[in-house]
Amino acid sequence: MQSRMAKRLQKDLEQMQKAYADQFNVRMPNNDIKHWIVAFEGAKGTLYQGEKFELQFKFSNEYVELLILIQLFFLMKLAN
């Protein structure tokens, strides 16, 4: 059974691939859902246009709890 964090990461990955398939390519070394390498090209009309970039993300087991705290913080800010 997948952990809560793994389920959330899978959902986030699917949303990202659906919404930004033409902009970002995500690969996971060793099929590890907690380790993403996101490849993309520099934005058009900028100094970075045409350049290739990669960002590496390593998610901890606290990923879901941090997301919830961040969402609550922003909801509280909006309410004020």
Secondary structure, DSSP 8 states (H G I E B T S, - for coil): ---HHHHHHHHHHHHHHHHSTTT-EEE-GGG-TTEEEEEEEB-TTSTTBT-EEEEEEE--TTHHHHHHHHHHHHHHHHH-
